[in-house]
Amino acid sequence: MYSPAFDHKSSSELLNRNMRNETRYSAQDNRYRSAFTLIEVLLVLAILVVVAGFVTFNVIGVADEANKKAAKVQIANLASFVNTYRLTVGSFPSTLDALYTQPSDLQDVSKWTQLSAKPIPPDPWGRAYEFKIDGSKFEIRSVGPDGQSNTPDDIVN
């Protein structure tokens, strides 16, 4: 009586087939084990969002402080130019532009000198500096980040 289970050729084929199947399944199992789960990916994304929030908050705070310091330095330079203008011409300039371009209403144009090498720049927020004369005093003001005059964030000489 012939039994194929005991046939050498058919048993080796069965063994090879079983080994291939085990290899295939174990490769698939490893592939699934090496991937990230949705929970892990979402957790990493949540951590990245929190870190980005902290970084953004700190960068915005640093940039705002840098703009305020830049405005203070620019105002101090402009105030120095205004004082020099007053000493050389004998009066305050009518506008800050008179520090760069010669005003047309000067009585003695020979006294005027260009004090600013460049046109007067806007404040760090892109707005023009306010310039007011009150008798023997003057005021140079940046309206600050909110763009409103006479608020607590204004920067004044």
PECORRA-V379813 format. One record per run of one state. SS is the DSSP state (a for helix, b for strand, c for the rest). FROM is the first residue (numbers start at 1). LEN is the number of residues. If there is no record, write none. Layout:
ss->SS from->FROM len->LEN
ss->SS from->FROM len->LEN
This chain:
ss->c from->1 len->3
ss->a from->4 len->3
ss->c from->7 len->1
ss->a from->8 len->27
ss->c from->35 len->3
ss->a from->38 len->52
ss->c from->90 len->6
ss->a from->96 len->4
ss->c from->100 len->9
ss->a from->109 len->3
ss->c from->112 len->18
ss->b from->130 len->5
ss->c from->135 len->2
ss->b from->137 len->6
ss->c from->143 len->12
ss->b from->155 len->2
ss->c from->157 len->1
